[in-house]
Amino acid sequence: MVKNMAIGMEAAIAAIGAGIAIAGGAIGTGVAQSAIGAAGLGLIAEKPNQMGIVLLFLVLPETLLIFGFVISILIMIDAGLI
C-alpha cells in the first residue's frame, strides 16, 4: 500500500539541487578525463614507462564526482530527505 508521498517545495528544490551537484561533478569529470586520456595515450606511445603517472593523472578528476556526491548527500540530509 502506498502512503502519502507528498513532500514540501523546499524538499523538492533540495532534491533537484542534489541532482545538479552530482550531474555537475560527473560532467566535469568526463571533460577532464577526456583531455587527460588523450594526452596520456600520446605520452604512453612515446614513453611506455610513464604509465603509472598517466594513470594517476587519469584518476585525479574522479574526486570531482566524489565531492559532488558528498555535497548531494549533505543537501538531502539538511532537507530531511534522508
C-alpha positions in Angstrom: 0.0 0.0 0.0 1.3 3.4 -0.9 1.5 6.0 1.8 1.1 9.7 1.1 4.4 10.6 -0.5 3.8 14.4 -0.7 6.9 16.5 0.1 7.2 20.2 0.5 8.5 22.6 -2.0 11.8 23.0 0.0 12.5 19.3 -0.2 11.7 19.2 -3.9 14.1 22.0 -4.6 16.7 20.4 -2.4 16.4 17.1 -4.4 16.8 19.0 -7.6 19.9 20.7 -6.2 21.3 17.4 -5.1 20.9 16.1 -8.6 22.6 19.1 -10.1 25.5 18.6 -7.7 26.1 15.1 -8.9 25.5 16.0 -12.6 28.0 18.9 -12.4 30.6 16.6 -10.9 30.0 13.9 -13.5 30.2 16.4 -16.4 33.4 18.0 -15.0 35.0 14.6 -14.5 34.1 13.5 -18.1 35.5 16.6 -19.6 38.7 16.5 -17.6 39.3 12.8 -18.2 38.8 13.1 -21.9 41.5 15.6 -22.3 43.8 13.8 -19.9 43.2 10.5 -21.5 44.1 11.7 -25.0 47.3 13.4 -23.8 48.1 10.3 -21.7 47.8 7.9 -24.6 50.2 10.1 -26.6 52.7 10.1 -23.7 52.4 6.3 -23.3 53.0 5.8 -27.0 56.3 7.7 -26.7 57.4 6.7 -23.2 55.8 3.4 -22.1 57.5 3.6 -18.7 55.3 6.6 -17.8 52.1 4.5 -17.4 51.9 5.0 -13.6 52.0 8.8 -13.9 49.3 8.8 -16.6 47.1 6.5 -14.5 47.5 8.8 -11.5 46.5 11.9 -13.6 43.6 10.0 -15.0 42.2 9.1 -11.6 42.6 12.6 -10.1 39.4 14.1 -11.7 37.3 11.4 -10.0 37.5 13.5 -6.9 35.1 16.0 -8.5 32.4 13.3 -8.7 33.1 12.2 -5.1 32.8 15.8 -3.9 29.5 16.2 -5.9 28.2 13.0 -4.3 29.1 14.2 -0.8 27.5 17.6 -1.3 24.3 16.0 -2.6 24.2 13.8 0.5 24.6 16.8 2.7 21.9 18.7 0.9 19.5 15.8 1.2 20.3 15.3 4.9 19.7 19.0 5.5 16.3 18.9 3.7 15.3 15.8 5.7 15.1 13.5 2.7 17.5 11.0 4.2 
